Amino acid sequence: MVKPLEIACDESGAEGEKLVGGNTDVFAHAGVLMEHAAAAACIAELRARAPSPASQYKANHILREKHGAALRWMLSPSGPVLGHVHVFLVDKAFHMAGKIAELLAADAPLALALYREGRAAFGPGRWTAFLEAFNYLLRAKNGQGVIVSVEDAYRLVDELRGTGGPAGEIMELLWRARPRVEDFHARLLSDPHVLPALDPLMPAIVRAAVHWGAGGRPVSIVHDRQTTLTEERVALMRRMAGEGRLAGFRLVESTLDARVQVADVVAGVARKVASDELNGRGDPGLSALLRPYLDATSIWAGDLPGEQVKQQ
């Protein structure tokens, strides 16, 4: 029997199904294939190059401007993680646009058109309000107590469909799809145990298993503790990954596994670099260094830091 590859994982920017109006606009998930000793040596070297008294070394320590040289060393071809870490990125607003397109039974180009045209056509305020309304409408669980009805969301759709241009046309399609949206929302309300459709964490973990198991070898995931990763969801991820691909899954305290700490640091760095790029303040040098780590199926609408990525 083939021994599974053990991949250590962690994320940055996870806010469950809250994709709009949260603390972060990018989600990043890192999978690490390293020996324990190599991971511990990596963390020790980061502490030496970019010191911090914190008990657990985090991305924010190496992201400080004064530690730029250490950050570049870590990501560089001569650093300790290239070839050992793979990162899946999600532009949360584009992910939300894709979920809206799915309501229309539409393909990726429509999601891309909505994402690229919506902000300019509707204005930043109305664009964000539209995404946020549908974010609440399509969430399996709403822990914030905010209630958005189909009627509430469609008042905004009615207003926006007169905008004209591609974005207005998409709003017209969404207007006509109201019965489908009502059915979807009703199913969410009737089943309190429905699995979250918007949370990018499970697809990211599945992608880590698929990437590292691409040669046919089974993969066992060791992940930082996440209360959302229940037995039911782990079983679903096994099915999503394909027969026998995800052979094992366990949660650990990141402080007890240096490999998970490496995943945490790289995920945090990737999220910050990608967010800066997304918002027009990217560092071309860091973006280029991040390029080799990125998953080509990341949910991104155009140029990821350094390369063109497959659309959702």
C-alpha positions in Angstrom: 0.0 0.0 0.0 1.4 3.4 -1.0 2.0 5.7 2.0 0.1 9.0 1.6 2.0 12.3 1.2 1.4 14.4 4.3 0.6 18.0 3.4 0.4 20.7 6.1 -2.0 23.5 5.5 -3.2 26.8 6.8 -5.1 29.8 5.5 -5.2 33.6 5.7 -8.2 35.8 5.2 -10.8 33.2 6.1 -14.2 34.7 7.1 -16.4 31.9 6.2 -19.2 32.8 3.8 -18.7 36.5 4.3 -17.1 37.5 1.0 -18.1 41.2 0.9 -17.7 43.9 3.6 -15.4 41.8 5.8 -11.8 42.4 7.0 -10.1 41.0 3.9 -10.7 41.1 0.2 -8.4 38.1 -0.6 -8.4 34.5 0.8 -5.2 32.5 0.6 -4.6 28.8 1.4 -1.1 27.2 1.5 -0.2 23.5 1.4 3.3 22.6 2.5 5.3 19.4 1.7 8.3 19.5 4.0 9.9 17.4 6.7 9.4 18.6 10.3 13.1 19.4 10.7 13.2 21.5 7.5 10.1 23.5 8.5 11.5 24.1 11.9 14.8 25.3 10.4 12.8 27.6 8.1 11.0 29.2 11.0 14.3 29.5 12.9 16.0 31.3 10.0 13.1 33.7 9.6 13.4 34.6 13.3 17.1 35.2 12.8 16.6 37.4 9.7 13.4 39.1 10.8 13.4 38.9 14.7 10.2 38.9 16.7 9.6 38.0 20.4 6.2 36.5 19.6 5.9 32.8 20.7 4.4 32.0 17.2 6.0 33.4 14.1 3.4 35.0 11.8 3.3 36.6 8.4 2.9 40.1 9.8 6.4 39.8 11.4 8.1 39.3 8.1 5.8 41.7 6.2 7.2 44.7 8.1 9.0 47.1 5.8 12.2 46.8 7.7 12.2 43.1 7.0 11.9 43.3 3.3 15.2 41.5 2.6 14.1 38.6 4.7 10.8 38.4 2.9 12.4 38.3 -0.5 14.9 35.7 0.7 12.1 33.4 1.9 10.2 33.6 -1.5 13.3 33.6 -3.7 14.6 30.6 -5.7 17.4 30.2 -3.1 15.0 30.4 -0.2 13.6 27.4 1.8 10.1 27.1 0.5 10.1 27.2 -3.3 8.9 23.8 -4.6 7.6 22.9 -1.1 4.6 25.3 -0.9 1.6 25.7 -3.2 -0.9 28.5 -2.7 -4.6 28.8 -3.8 -5.9 32.4 -4.0 -9.4 33.8 -4.0 -10.5 37.3 -4.9 -13.6 37.3 -2.8 -15.6 39.8 -4.9 -14.9 37.8 -8.0 -15.9 34.6 -6.2 -19.2 36.3 -5.3 -19.7 37.4 -8.9 -19.2 33.8 -9.9 -21.8 32.6 -7.5 -24.3 35.1 -8.8 -23.5 33.9 -12.4 -24.3 30.4 -11.2 -27.8 31.5 -10.3 -28.2 32.4 -14.0 -26.8 29.0 -15.1 -24.2 31.1 -16.8 -20.5 30.4 -17.6 -17.3 32.1 -16.5 -17.3 34.9 -19.1 -20.5 36.3 -17.6 -19.0 36.3 -14.1 -15.9 38.0 -15.5 -18.1 40.6 -17.3 -20.1 41.3 -14.2 -17.0 41.7 -12.1 -15.1 43.9 -14.5 -18.1 46.1 -15.5 -20.1 46.3 -12.3 -18.1 48.7 -10.2 -17.7 51.3 -13.0 -21.2 51.0 -14.3 -23.0 51.1 -10.9 -20.5 53.2 -8.9 -18.5 51.8 -6.0 -21.2 52.2 -3.4 -24.0 50.5 -5.4 -21.7 47.8 -6.6 -20.7 46.9 -3.1 -24.3 47.1 -1.9 -25.3 44.7 -4.7 -22.6 42.2 -3.9 -23.3 42.4 -0.2 -27.0 41.9 -0.6 -26.5 38.7 -2.6 -23.8 37.6 -0.2 -26.3 37.7 2.7 -29.0 36.2 0.5 -26.9 33.1 -0.5 -25.2 32.4 2.8 -26.1 29.1 4.4 -25.8 30.6 7.9 -25.8 34.2 8.9 -24.2 34.6 12.3 -24.4 38.4 12.2 -28.2 38.5 12.4 -28.6 40.5 9.2 -31.6 39.5 7.2 -31.8 40.2 3.5 -34.9 38.9 1.7 -35.2 38.2 -2.0 -37.5 41.2 -2.2 -34.7 43.4 -0.6 -32.1 42.2 -3.1 -34.4 42.5 -6.1 -35.2 46.1 -5.3 -31.6 46.8 -6.0 -31.5 44.6 -9.1 -34.5 46.5 -10.4 -32.7 49.8 -9.9 -29.5 48.5 -11.5 -31.0 46.9 -14.6 -31.6 50.3 -16.1 -27.9 51.1 -16.1 -27.3 50.0 -19.7 -24.3 48.4 -21.1 -23.1 44.8 -20.2 -23.6 45.2 -16.5 -27.2 46.4 -17.0 -27.8 43.5 -19.3 -26.6 41.1 -16.7 -29.0 42.7 -14.2 -31.8 42.2 -16.6 -30.9 38.5 -16.8 -30.8 38.3 -13.0 -34.2 40.0 -12.9 -35.7 37.3 -15.0 -34.0 34.6 -12.9 -35.8 35.6 -9.8 -37.8 32.4 -9.5 -34.6 30.4 -9.5 -33.1 32.7 -6.8 -36.3 32.3 -4.7 -36.1 28.6 -4.9 -32.4 28.6 -3.9 -33.0 30.9 -1.0 -36.0 28.8 0.2 -33.8 25.7 0.2 -31.3 27.4 2.4 -33.9 28.5 4.9 -35.6 25.0 5.0 -32.3 23.1 5.7 -30.4 24.3 8.7 -27.6 21.8 8.0 -26.9 22.8 4.4 -23.2 23.0 3.6 -21.9 26.5 2.8 -21.7 27.2 -0.9 -19.7 30.4 -0.6 -16.9 29.5 1.8 -13.7 29.1 -0.2 -11.9 27.0 2.5 -13.2 23.5 1.5 -12.5 24.0 -2.3 -9.0 25.3 -1.3 -8.3 22.1 0.7 -9.5 19.9 -2.1 -7.3 21.8 -4.5 -4.3 21.2 -2.2 -5.1 17.4 -2.2 -5.5 17.4 -6.0 -2.3 19.4 -6.6 0.0 17.4 -4.4 -1.6 14.1 -5.4 -1.4 14.8 -9.1 0.9 11.8 -9.7 -1.7 9.5 -8.3 -0.3 9.2 -4.8 -2.9 9.6 -2.0 -2.6 12.7 0.2 -3.2 13.1 3.9 -3.9 16.7 5.1 -2.8 18.1 8.4 -4.6 21.4 8.9 -4.6 24.2 11.5 -7.7 23.9 13.7 -10.9 25.2 12.1 -14.2 24.8 13.8 -16.0 24.7 10.4 -14.1 21.6 9.3 -16.6 19.0 10.7 -16.6 15.3 10.0 -19.5 15.9 7.5 -17.5 18.5 5.6 -14.3 16.3 5.6 -16.4 13.5 4.1 -17.6 15.9 1.4 -14.1 17.0 0.6 -13.0 13.4 0.2 -15.7 13.0 -2.5 -14.8 16.3 -4.1 -11.1 15.3 -4.3 -11.9 12.0 -6.1 -11.6 8.4 -5.3 -8.9 7.7 -2.7 -7.1 11.1 -3.3 -7.7 12.5 0.2 -6.7 9.5 2.3 -6.4 11.3 5.7 -7.4 14.5 7.4 -6.6 15.8 10.9 -6.6 19.1 12.7 -3.6 20.2 14.8 -2.5 23.2 16.9 -0.3 25.2 14.6 2.1 25.9 17.5 2.8 22.1 17.6 3.7 21.6 14.0 6.4 23.8 12.3 5.1 22.8 8.9 1.7 24.3 9.6 3.5 27.5 10.8 5.3 27.7 7.5 1.9 27.3 5.7 0.5 30.1 7.9 3.4 32.4 7.1 3.3 31.8 3.4 -0.5 32.1 3.2 -0.4 35.4 5.1 2.3 36.8 2.8 0.5 35.6 -0.3 -2.7 37.2 0.8 -1.0 40.6 1.5 1.0 40.6 -1.8 -2.1 39.6 -3.8 -4.3 42.1 -2.1 -1.8 44.9 -2.7 -1.7 43.9 -6.4 -5.5 43.8 -6.6 -5.7 47.3 -5.2 -3.1 48.9 -7.4 -0.4 49.2 -4.8 1.6 46.0 -5.6 5.3 45.6 -5.4 6.4 44.2 -8.8 9.4 42.4 -7.3 7.3 40.6 -4.6 4.6 39.8 -7.1 7.1 38.2 -9.4 8.6 36.2 -6.5 5.1 34.9 -5.6 4.3 33.7 -9.1 5.8 30.2 -8.9 3.7 29.4 -5.8 0.3 30.1 -7.2 -2.3 27.6 -8.2 -3.4 28.1 -11.8 -7.0 27.4 -10.9 -7.1 30.2 -8.3 -10.3 32.2 -8.4 -9.0 35.4 -9.9 -10.3 37.7 -12.6 -7.1 38.4 -14.5 -3.4 38.8 -13.7 -2.5 37.3 -10.4 0.7 38.6 -9.0 2.9 37.8 -12.0 0.8 35.5 -14.2 -2.5 34.9 -16.0 -4.7 32.6 -14.1 -7.6 30.5 -15.2 -10.9 32.3 -14.8 -13.6 30.9 -12.4 
